[in-house]
Amino acid sequence: MTGPRGFGATPGRVRVLTLVVLLAALSAAVVGLFQPAAVPADDQLSPLARLGIATGVLAVAQLARLRFRVAAGTVSVSWGEAALIIGLYLAPAAWLPAATFAGALAAWVLLSVFSDRRTSLEIVHIAGSLTAAVAVAVSVTTMVGDPFEARLTPILAGALALGSLTYLLVTGWLAALTLSLRQGRPLGPLFLRALRGKLLMFVGNVFVGLVVVTMIDRDLRWLLLLPPVLWLLQQTYGHRLRADEERRLWERFAGATKELNRLDERAVAAAGVSGALALFGAERVEVDVQRPDGIRRRYHRDSVGPLAETDLSEPPARAESDGGEQAGVRSLAVAGVLVGELRVRFPRSVEPGTRDQMALSAFADALASALHDAATHRQLQILTDRSTYEAVHDPLTKLVNRTALLFKGDAALRRVERETPVALLLLDIDHFKEVNDTLGHAAGDELLQATAARLGALTEDGELLARLDGDEFALLVTELGDGGDRSSPMPVALRRAREIIERLATPTEVAGVLMSVEASIGVVVAPAGSADMAELVRRAENAMYQAKEGGGNLAWYDSAKDEASTDRLALIAELHEALDTDDQLVLALQPAVDLSTGAPTGVEALIRWRHPRRGTLTPGDFVRAVEGSDLLARFTRYVVDQALFVASEWANQGLDVPISVNLSARSLLDPHLPADIAELLRRHRVPARRLVLEITETVVLSELEVIDEVLAALRDLGVQLSVDDFGTGFSSFTFLTRVTVDEVKIDRSFVRTMADSHAAAAIVHTTVALGHQLGLRVVAEGVETADQRAALAALGCSAAQGYHFFKPMPADKIAAVLRSLLDSAQAQIYPSAPTAPPNPAHLRPLPPPARIDQGLPRRSRANGRALISYPRPYALDRRKSP
């Protein structure tokens, strides 16, 4: 076994080892030549001839060598053990070190000239290592018996086998030691790997050596039969080594590609570098990553160093051809899109063959796919983070918006000890419209930013500052104690309000004009737990309007002046009467149509109250009062009953169209709701699949088990669930992991602004794509123009509803509209304008409900009370019925 190839830039430690081995080899050779040899006087061969024959045998053994890879180098295995046995028989043992040095030196000079291109230092190192190993093996053999011109006996055969084993161990140890010093790898694994590669050939070498000695002793003509046998053994050894190397290569390949399954660019690149180093035994690996934003980064590592990374300002140098070191260069591309480049610097000792090139190409493809996936995940994460941020922050001032104020405010109120006084200060800039009209909207935006900055400077730790709408700001203060005194929280809150008014009044320059900001502030103070965030905002707004109407700039909430409180009581009493009559609470029905065919995909039932004194009221006028009363269950049952009655009438006319009803989140706290729904379905003989209950995303904020139980019972009935106003909540995607739904309805605010807002368009597109992936119906709400319809169709949205198609209409007219849609569908005519007679397509069946993994909530308690909160008042869109 000869030393490894791959000295490259030879480390000093390897040079020292070479010097030590060379000195030992030369010493053994010189000492052996001068030792007296017991050569018979009547020997037909001269001593010089015997030395020459032994030298030739040892040289031929090196020329017929096989190579296999160990780490980043190659180890050559030869017929050295057989040559050793034959040499011990043909020449005195003391001469063999010199014969080995001369034969090995000559053989490796020839190999370097015609194939290997070894350096002089490498050739000397190999010759010295073989000579030293032979010297040790000769010493071990002669301790048992001298085989020179001796008849082969079992004892002598054992001595020769023991000497061969010594030769194997010494050459294997020296080769592993050289690799260890060269590459900084542990010695033990390299030594065992070298022995495993030579073990089969060692057994064959010992057998061939003993057979040759026997043939020489009996009759030299037997040697004529030896070449075919040696050729067959050589082929067998080579096949075995190649098969083992092939198996190890693909085992390493499988392990290296498995490590690429990461979602982080750096982790993928690091796994790619490490995998290529281990897979190809490379000296250096570089991975250049081309990001979608144009930024390029290089990850690189040597065989013994740590991973390093560098930003690249210029494109990497590309090879003119595939020769030389550039044979290890591969472009990393997916579907023609360049994602980077892989460069593998093979050791100089390794000539990459066809198998290595194929493995490198396959590994590069796997690395390219992993980097592409990581880049896609990174872009998706950026988009998700941006959408999440924009959903809860004001884009102009970067403060949290109304939605986030309601959500985070409720969370902050839950963290405060019950009955602790808290305050909400709601500020409105006076004469803001005049700034816009006089100096322009850019100046108005600048004024809002300056106001937000000043308010931010006045905000203390633990307080929550938000921009609500237009020129309104809100500040939630949860620490009102003055030196631990909570007996007079209102004066503390008013002092904070006056401080804000005074600070804002300090002149500031806006659009080149020096101006003083005047503001009106409404202050509400209430014990924690007595009202949710939405109610505090309502009260603060009431106080702020009182300040404006009173001519001052500061007012606090006075329930006696809150007309809504007394009016709500009257409204509830009037609703009792309305539920007992048949002509006050009526349905207004609005179809949703397929954007590609015009087919009706469903009808939404909206409640209207024909109040005898107040006129027609929309849900926004009375639903909040209903949800805060004990009429909610009765009211919900009434609306569902009316909707199912209409659906049963459609069925009698052959119209199989689902009808949807808005459901209050508070209704899900009623464990009797599923039974009520089931009874109404049986009474009207309407299949459960034709009833769609629309719920809001705020359901996910509650951790009460009853909500999950009610939803599960509704699903068991076969009723379909729809997410109303999707995307406006604080945790839209979390909602879909908890609640199993069949339909997602994109909120009208995104539809209205998607033409001007990239963020809104991205949210619409993401929602549509998510719906398709989960097998959900996606319906866009509030479509009012043909441009919006076209944009939604281009984004892949399948259905929509809004004034562009139909306004809400009475129940006695909807059947004719649906029939007209069905008739038009058969004629394959698409409606050309919302005012023309609709031209629908064939009504397609609703897809089966998607099964989304439903997370189970945990019960949350504070002071022994279960907590549930809603970002909007009672979590219901007040434009619609429950």
Secondary structure as UniProt FT lines:
FT   HELIX           12..33
FT   TURN            41..42
FT   HELIX           47..63
FT   STRAND          66..70
FT   TURN            71..72
FT   STRAND          73..77
FT   HELIX           80..90
FT   HELIX           93..95
FT   HELIX           96..111
FT   HELIX           112..116
FT   HELIX           120..144
FT   TURN            148..149
FT   HELIX           154..183
FT   HELIX           187..218
FT   HELIX           220..225
FT   HELIX           226..258
FT   TURN            259..260
FT   HELIX           265..280
FT   STRAND          284..290
FT   TURN            292..293
FT   STRAND          296..302
FT   TURN            303..304
FT   STRAND          308..312
FT   HELIX           324..328
FT   STRAND          329..334
FT   TURN            335..336
FT   STRAND          337..345
FT   TURN            348..349
FT   HELIX           354..392
FT   TURN            395..397
FT   HELIX           402..415
FT   TURN            418..419
FT   STRAND          421..429
FT   TURN            430..431
FT   HELIX           432..439
FT   HELIX           441..458
FT   TURN            461..462
FT   STRAND          464..467
FT   TURN            470..471
FT   STRAND          472..477
FT   TURN            483..484
FT   HELIX           489..505
FT   STRAND          508..510
FT   TURN            511..512
FT   STRAND          513..515
FT   STRAND          519..527
FT   TURN            528..529
FT   HELIX           533..549
FT   TURN            550..551
FT   STRAND          554..556
FT   HELIX           559..561
FT   HELIX           563..579
FT   STRAND          585..594
FT   TURN            595..597
FT   STRAND          600..611
FT   TURN            612..614
FT   STRAND          615..617
FT   HELIX           619..627
FT   TURN            630..631
FT   HELIX           632..652
FT   TURN            653..654
FT   STRAND          659..662
FT   HELIX           665..669
FT   TURN            671..672
FT   HELIX           673..684
FT   HELIX           688..690
FT   STRAND          691..696
FT   HELIX           697..701
FT   HELIX           705..717
FT   STRAND          720..726
FT   HELIX           732..738
FT   STRAND          743..746
FT   HELIX           748..753
FT   TURN            754..756
FT   HELIX           758..774
FT   STRAND          777..780
FT   HELIX           786..795
FT   STRAND          799..800
FT   TURN            803..805
FT   STRAND          809..810
FT   HELIX           811..826
FT   TURN            827..828
FT   TURN            834..835
FT   STRAND          861..862
FT   TURN            863..864
FT   STRAND          865..866
FT   HELIX           873..875
FT   TURN            878..879
//
